[in-house]
Amino acid sequence: MELKTSRLTLLIDPAKKAAFEQLCAQQDKTPSQVVRQLIREYLAAHGVSYVPSGSPVPPAAKPRRRRR
């Protein structure tokens, strides 16, 4: 599960914010859920990959113990 502990602050027009919040409510989503989805889609569209914080380390990336 992704860690959601980093904050992103932005300034937008109050009317645009209200319209966005109303649309999110109509779709039974929080504004944060929608913004996170938009960011994931934007990164994917530009070929940017990342490992979400809190994800387990893939087995291939784990250091192997040397047998004696």
KOLNUPA-977581 format. One line per 8 residues: number of its first residue (from 1); their letters; for each residue x negated, y negated, z negated of N, C-alpha, C, O, CB. Coordinates in nm, 3 decimals. Each point is the difference from the previous one (the first is absolute). Last residue first. Glycine has a CB too. Layout:
% KOLNUPA-977581
NUM> a> X:Y:Z:X:Y:Z:X:Y:Z:X:Y:Z:X:Y:Z; ...
% end
This chain:
% KOLNUPA-977581
68> rrrrrpka> -2.795:2.024:-0.312:-0.139:0.038:-0.034:-0.018:0.148:0.014:-0.110:0.051:-0.024:0.091:-0.244:-0.131; 0.355:-0.208:0.387:-0.007:0.127:-0.074:-0.147:0.031:-0.023:-0.086:-0.026:0.084:0.304:0.111:0.017; 0.033:-0.573:-0.033:-0.100:0.094:0.052:0.000:0.123:-0.088:-0.004:-0.008:-0.123:-0.138:-0.179:0.216; 0.558:-0.159:0.016:-0.097:0.044:-0.099:-0.096:0.097:0.064:0.038:0.084:0.081:0.127:-0.117:-0.267; 0.106:-0.372:0.443:-0.002:0.143:-0.031:-0.107:0.027:-0.106:-0.105:-0.063:-0.003:0.185:0.121:0.236; 0.241:-0.511:-0.117:-0.136:0.056:-0.002:0.005:0.147:-0.042:0.075:0.038:-0.090:-0.172:-0.266:0.038; 0.506:-0.009:0.314:-0.049:0.027:-0.135:-0.142:0.054:0.006:-0.030:0.084:0.085:0.265:-0.038:-0.164; 0.040:-0.141:0.465:-0.076:-0.115:-0.050:-0.055:0.023:-0.141:-0.083:-0.076:-0.048:0.226:-0.071:0.190
60> appvpsgs> 0.139:0.461:0.094:-0.124:-0.014:0.077:-0.087:-0.112:-0.054:-0.122:0.001:0.019:0.242:0.084:0.182; 0.320:-0.004:-0.389:-0.099:0.102:-0.034:-0.132:-0.016:0.074:-0.105:0.024:-0.059:0.293:0.128:0.015; 0.111:-0.589:-0.060:0.013:0.118:0.085:-0.110:0.102:-0.032:-0.111:-0.040:-0.033:0.217:-0.101:0.214; 0.091:-0.197:-0.546:-0.113:0.005:0.094:0.018:0.126:0.084:0.017:0.109:-0.055:-0.174:-0.235:-0.104; 0.586:-0.131:-0.052:-0.106:0.096:-0.035:-0.108:-0.001:0.107:0.028:-0.028:0.116:0.139:0.172:-0.241; 0.116:-0.589:0.025:0.009:0.125:0.076:-0.109:0.095:-0.046:-0.110:-0.043:-0.034:0.208:-0.078:0.232; -0.042:-0.336:-0.352:0.071:0.101:-0.077:0.015:0.132:0.074:0.050:0.097:-0.057:0.069:-0.280:-0.055; -0.174:-0.245:0.407:-0.049:0.012:-0.138:0.083:0.103:-0.073:0.122:0.007:0.017:-0.200:-0.248:-0.018
52> pvysvgha> 0.038:0.280:0.534:0.072:-0.071:-0.105:-0.063:0.022:-0.138:-0.045:0.110:-0.032:0.254:-0.088:0.168; -0.462:-0.028:0.334:0.043:0.102:-0.095:0.071:-0.073:-0.112:-0.063:-0.080:-0.070:-0.130:0.241:0.129; 0.133:-0.306:0.483:-0.037:-0.022:-0.140:0.045:0.120:-0.081:0.089:0.074:0.040:-0.072:-0.327:-0.013; -0.063:0.017:0.522:0.032:0.110:-0.091:-0.053:-0.033:-0.139:-0.093:-0.080:-0.015:0.087:0.248:0.205; 0.153:-0.431:0.300:-0.073:-0.008:-0.127:0.044:0.115:-0.089:0.118:0.016:-0.028:-0.139:-0.269:0.047; 0.176:0.105:0.440:-0.097:0.108:-0.013:-0.082:-0.004:-0.127:-0.111:0.053:-0.004:0.103:-0.051:0.247; 0.390:-0.282:-0.088:-0.133:-0.052:0.032:-0.110:0.103:-0.024:-0.119:-0.034:0.001:0.202:-0.193:-0.058; 0.375:0.319:-0.036:0.005:-0.056:0.136:-0.136:-0.051:0.045:-0.028:-0.006:0.119:0.266:-0.056:-0.158
44> alyerilq> -0.180:0.218:-0.409:0.004:0.110:0.095:-0.003:-0.051:0.145:-0.069:0.057:0.085:0.198:0.080:-0.252; -0.098:-0.455:-0.182:-0.130:0.067:-0.003:-0.006:0.112:0.104:-0.098:0.012:0.073:0.075:-0.067:-0.319; 0.434:-0.156:0.190:-0.096:-0.094:0.059:-0.139:0.063:0.005:-0.069:-0.009:0.102:0.205:-0.186:-0.187; 0.211:0.430:-0.138:0.021:0.001:0.145:-0.102:-0.090:0.071:-0.049:0.036:0.107:0.293:0.009:-0.145; -0.245:-0.043:-0.434:-0.042:0.132:0.050:0.011:0.005:0.152:-0.091:0.048:0.068:0.164:0.060:-0.283; 0.095:-0.494:0.006:-0.147:0.004:-0.006:-0.053:0.133:0.053:-0.097:0.003:0.076:0.100:-0.160:-0.273; 0.464:0.106:0.155:-0.051:-0.087:0.107:-0.153:0.003:0.004:-0.060:0.004:0.108:0.262:-0.151:-0.132; 0.010:0.371:-0.331:0.020:0.072:0.126:-0.054:-0.082:0.117:-0.065:0.054:0.089:0.270:0.059:-0.185
36> rvvqsptk> -0.209:-0.316:-0.327:-0.097:0.110:0.004:0.011:0.078:0.131:-0.102:0.037:0.059:0.111:-0.021:-0.309; 0.311:-0.351:0.173:-0.131:-0.059:0.029:-0.107:0.110:0.005:-0.086:-0.003:0.088:0.156:-0.213:-0.200; 0.364:0.346:-0.013:-0.003:-0.040:0.140:-0.136:-0.058:0.037:-0.053:0.031:0.107:0.300:-0.076:-0.115; -0.166:0.161:-0.442:-0.001:0.120:0.083:-0.014:-0.036:0.147:-0.076:0.064:0.074:0.218:0.054:-0.243; -0.090:-0.472:-0.139:-0.133:0.063:-0.009:-0.009:0.125:0.087:-0.101:0.022:0.067:0.078:-0.112:-0.300; 0.442:-0.134:0.183:-0.092:-0.072:0.089:-0.141:0.062:-0.002:-0.067:0.005:0.104:0.201:-0.215:-0.143; 0.260:0.541:-0.066:-0.057:-0.118:-0.065:-0.087:-0.073:0.101:-0.052:0.062:0.093:0.057:0.051:-0.322; 0.439:0.185:0.352:-0.144:0.005:-0.015:-0.045:-0.124:-0.075:0.066:-0.104:0.005:-0.093:0.238:0.208
28> dqqaclqe> 0.476:-0.007:-0.016:-0.031:0.071:-0.124:-0.150:0.025:-0.015:-0.044:0.108:-0.039:0.270:0.000:0.049; 0.018:-0.373:0.327:-0.059:0.127:0.042:-0.041:0.085:-0.120:-0.063:0.104:0.017:-0.017:-0.215:0.191; 0.262:-0.320:-0.271:0.098:0.067:0.086:-0.049:0.138:0.043:0.079:0.091:0.020:0.001:-0.313:0.060; -0.375:-0.058:-0.319:0.107:0.049:-0.088:0.106:0.076:0.081:0.050:0.103:-0.045:-0.090:-0.295:-0.113; -0.303:-0.025:0.396:-0.054:0.114:-0.075:0.109:0.063:-0.088:0.014:0.122:-0.006:-0.244:-0.229:0.008; 0.337:-0.292:0.219:-0.007:0.113:0.093:-0.053:0.125:-0.069:0.051:0.110:0.022:-0.086:-0.271:0.167; 0.037:-0.236:-0.437:0.138:0.043:0.026:0.001:0.120:0.093:0.074:0.096:-0.023:0.007:-0.332:-0.010; -0.494:0.029:-0.055:0.048:0.071:-0.119:0.143:0.051:0.021:0.034:0.109:-0.045:-0.182:-0.252:-0.099
20> faakkapd> -0.035:-0.125:0.485:-0.073:0.126:-0.009:0.051:0.083:-0.118:0.026:0.119:0.014:-0.229:-0.227:0.089; 0.367:-0.329:-0.053:0.055:0.085:0.105:-0.066:0.139:-0.005:0.068:0.101:0.017:-0.024:-0.305:0.127; -0.212:-0.122:-0.437:0.136:0.038:-0.040:0.062:0.094:0.104:0.065:0.098:-0.037:-0.039:-0.317:-0.084; -0.447:0.034:0.219:-0.010:0.094:-0.112:0.138:0.050:-0.041:0.019:0.120:-0.022:-0.227:-0.237:-0.057; 0.184:-0.225:0.399:-0.045:0.127:0.059:-0.009:0.107:-0.108:0.037:0.115:0.023:-0.165:-0.241:0.156; 0.224:-0.308:-0.318:0.115:0.054:0.073:-0.034:0.135:0.063:0.083:0.091:0.002:-0.002:-0.324:0.044; -0.428:-0.011:-0.272:0.102:0.055:-0.091:0.121:0.061:0.071:0.054:0.101:-0.044:-0.127:-0.271:-0.119; -0.428:0.157:0.376:0.115:-0.089:-0.009:0.108:0.063:-0.091:0.032:0.118:0.016:-0.082:-0.210:0.217
12> illtlrst> -0.444:0.252:-0.330:0.088:-0.002:0.116:0.113:-0.098:-0.025:0.023:-0.043:-0.113:-0.081:0.283:0.170; -0.454:-0.036:-0.262:0.096:-0.109:-0.001:0.081:0.005:0.129:-0.057:0.005:0.110:-0.094:-0.148:-0.255; -0.126:0.537:-0.167:0.009:-0.078:0.121:0.107:-0.107:-0.014:0.094:0.013:-0.079:-0.171:0.183:0.213; -0.243:0.225:-0.399:0.084:-0.119:-0.017:0.001:-0.078:0.131:-0.105:-0.024:0.059:0.053:0.013:-0.307; -0.060:0.530:0.035:-0.017:-0.085:0.118:0.097:-0.116:-0.016:0.121:0.020:-0.010:-0.191:0.175:0.160; -0.176:0.213:-0.490:0.105:-0.096:0.031:-0.037:-0.084:0.121:-0.116:-0.040:0.016:0.180:0.034:-0.258; -0.172:0.527:0.012:-0.057:-0.121:0.057:0.112:-0.092:0.046:0.098:0.045:0.058:-0.306:0.081:0.012; 0.272:0.319:-0.249:-0.041:-0.090:-0.106:-0.062:-0.130:0.051:-0.032:-0.088:-0.080:-0.003:0.287:-0.060
4> klem> 0.243:0.283:0.273:0.055:-0.128:0.043:-0.031:-0.104:-0.106:0.089:-0.051:-0.067:0.096:0.165:0.198; -0.357:0.403:0.063:0.003:-0.093:-0.113:0.052:-0.133:0.053:-0.044:-0.047:0.105:-0.150:0.163:-0.225; 0.314:0.375:0.339:-0.076:-0.124:0.008:0.011:-0.079:-0.130:0.106:-0.003:-0.064:-0.068:-0.004:0.312; -0.006:0.548:-0.206:0.084:-0.118:0.000:-0.089:-0.125:0.000:-0.099:-0.007:-0.072:0.284:0.133:-0.050
% end
